[in-house]
């Protein structure tokens, strides 16, 4: 089987699976009862599914997209005659990541009309950023929380 055909088939299958599985939170909220316990449980399950999605995105990015994208960008640099040692590909990847995270943060803050809660400092615990939802926002929030906690632990 040709590589292009297998990529197209894989993309279509992944798209269909993604569409089907993306409705799980919708149906959970739709069928959820009004009790506080079930609401907490439902929110916990949705949070775990959100983290799972973030892990899948990060794994896909690190295992496949970055390696293939880097190789293709190196080919492009040769054909375009770019002679630089600066890691342009990494800059574009990081810029795209933070652009998506910023757009997600902005849209969510505008839709829900509230500001994110902030980190309360070293040793004082922290609250989650209520306006950062979604896989990208959760990954960024968890990474920043880890970095702040690590910084606080080495500077005591």
C-alpha positions in Angstrom: 0.0 0.0 0.0 1.3 3.4 -0.9 2.4 5.6 2.0 0.1 8.5 1.0 -3.0 6.2 0.9 -2.2 4.7 4.3 -1.8 8.2 5.8 -5.1 9.3 4.3 -6.9 6.2 5.7 -5.3 6.7 9.1 -6.3 10.4 9.1 -9.9 9.5 8.3 -10.1 6.8 10.9 -8.6 9.1 13.6 -11.0 11.8 12.6 -14.0 9.6 13.0 -12.8 8.2 16.4 -12.1 11.8 17.6 -15.6 12.9 16.6 -17.2 10.0 18.4 -15.1 10.3 21.6 -15.4 14.0 21.7 -19.1 13.7 22.5 -18.5 11.7 25.7 -18.3 14.9 27.9 -21.3 16.4 26.1 -23.4 13.3 26.9 -22.1 13.2 30.5 -23.3 16.8 31.1 -26.5 16.2 29.2 -27.4 13.1 31.3 -25.9 14.4 34.6 -28.2 14.8 37.5 -28.5 17.9 39.7 -27.0 16.5 42.9 -23.7 17.9 44.1 -21.9 14.5 44.4 -22.7 13.5 40.9 -21.7 17.0 39.6 -18.3 16.7 41.4 -17.8 13.2 40.0 -18.8 14.2 36.5 -16.4 17.2 36.7 -13.6 14.9 38.0 -14.2 12.5 35.1 -14.2 15.3 32.6 -11.0 16.7 34.1 -9.3 13.3 33.8 -10.4 12.9 30.2 -9.1 16.4 29.6 -5.7 15.5 31.0 -5.7 12.3 28.9 -6.4 14.3 25.8 -3.5 16.7 26.7 -1.2 13.7 27.1 -2.2 12.2 23.8 -1.6 15.6 22.1 1.8 16.0 23.7 2.8 12.4 22.9 1.7 12.8 19.3 3.7 16.0 19.1 6.8 14.6 20.6 6.9 11.3 18.9 5.7 12.0 15.4 5.0 15.6 14.4 8.3 17.2 15.7 10.6 14.6 14.1 8.8 14.6 10.7 8.4 18.4 10.8 12.1 19.0 11.6 13.2 16.8 8.7 10.8 18.5 6.3 11.9 21.9 7.5 15.6 21.0 7.0 14.8 20.0 3.4 13.0 23.3 2.9 16.0 25.2 4.3 18.2 23.6 1.7 15.9 24.3 -1.2 15.3 27.9 0.0 19.0 28.5 0.6 18.7 29.4 4.2 22.1 29.2 5.9 21.3 29.6 9.6 22.1 27.6 12.7 19.3 29.2 14.6 16.6 26.6 15.4 13.8 28.2 13.4 11.6 25.1 13.4 11.7 25.1 17.3 10.8 28.7 17.3 7.8 28.2 15.0 6.6 25.2 17.1 6.9 27.1 20.4 5.2 30.2 18.8 2.3 28.1 17.5 1.9 26.4 20.8 1.7 29.6 22.8 -0.5 31.2 20.1 -3.1 28.4 20.5 -2.9 28.5 24.3 -3.3 32.3 24.3 -6.3 32.2 21.9 -7.9 29.5 24.1 -7.4 31.5 27.3 -8.7 34.6 25.7 -11.8 33.0 24.2 -12.6 31.1 27.3 -12.3 34.3 29.5 -14.5 36.2 27.1 -17.2 33.5 27.0 -17.4 33.0 30.7 -16.8 36.6 31.7 -14.3 36.0 34.6 -10.6 36.3 35.1 -8.4 33.4 36.0 -7.4 32.8 39.6 -3.7 33.3 40.2 -1.1 31.2 41.9 -1.0 32.1 45.6 2.7 31.7 46.2 5.3 29.3 47.6 3.9 27.0 50.2 0.5 28.7 50.2 -1.1 26.2 47.9 -2.6 27.2 44.6 -5.9 27.1 42.9 -6.6 26.0 39.4 -7.0 28.6 36.7 -10.7 28.5 36.1 -10.5 30.2 32.8 -7.9 27.8 31.3 -9.8 24.7 30.2 -9.0 22.4 27.4 -6.1 20.1 26.8 -3.6 22.8 25.9 -4.5 25.0 28.9 -4.3 22.1 31.3 -0.9 21.0 30.1 0.4 24.6 30.2 -1.1 25.1 33.7 0.3 21.9 35.1 3.8 22.6 33.6 3.9 26.2 35.0 2.7 24.9 38.4 5.4 22.3 38.5 8.0 24.9 37.5 6.9 27.3 40.3 6.8 24.6 42.9 10.3 23.4 41.9 11.6 27.0 42.0 10.1 27.4 45.4 11.5 24.2 46.7 15.1 25.0 45.7 14.9 28.6 47.0 13.9 27.9 50.6 
